[in-house]
């Protein structure tokens, strides 16, 4: 969330889209300069991440096609990030 508060670095890296992978209340004002997709999941083994691949992939592809870049962020753990970040490789 720090990166969203310090937008200078995000703009320097041409980040236009933000994919949030977490189940927490989010301050929507942090995302007003970006296209934003929130996938509300818990980073737990029993969470079904497969059901979110199509939406995450479409969002990432849209960013790339428009010449932008995507910041993918999560709360704790690494399972959700690895899975959804890799869905576009």
N, C-alpha and C positions, 0 to 999 in steps of 0.2 A: 504494500500500500504506500510505502514511502516514495516509490517511483512515480506514483500517480499524483503525489503532492508536489514533487519537484519535476515539473513537466519539461524543463529545459533539456535534460538527457533524453527523454522520450522523443521530443521533436528532433533532436540531433540524429537520432537513429531512425527517423521517419516512421515511428510507430503511429499507426492510424486506428488500430483496432485493439481491444482488450478482451481477452477471454478469461472470465473468473470461474474457477472450479472450486467451489466451496459452498457450504450451507451456513452463511452468516448474514446478518443484516449489513448491507453495503450503503455507504454514503454516496448517493447517486450524483451529487455535485462533483465528485472526483472524476466522473466519466463523461462530463458534458462536452469535452473536446475530442472525444473518441467514439467510434462505433463500439458498442459493448454487448457482449453476450454473457449471461450468467448461467452456468450449469450448476444447479444446486444439488450437490452430492456430499456425502461424508467420505473421507479418505479411509475406508475400511474395506477389508477383503470381501465382505458379503455385498458390497455395493455393486450394482450392475452398470458398469461403465459403457458396455457395448451399445446400450440403447442411446447413448449420446454421441456416438461416433459420427453419424451422418450430419447432425447439426453442427458439431465442432468442425468437421471437415469443410462443410459448405461455408462457414464463417471464415475459416483460414484461407480457403481458395478465393473467396470474394476479396479479401484484403490483398492477397498477392496479385490477383488480376487487376486491381486498381492501382498497383504500384506501391502499396503500403506494406506495413509489417505488423506483426501481432505480438503483443506481450501476453503470455499465459501466466497467470498467477493463481496460487492456491494458499491454503492456510497453514497446514502442517504437512506431514507425510510427503511421499513422492509418487505414490502409485497413480493417482489421478493425473498428475502432470505428465508422467511418462506415457501413459496410455493415450491421453487425448492429444498430447503434442506429437506423438508418433503416428497418429491416425492420418496425418497428412503427408507423411514421408513417401 
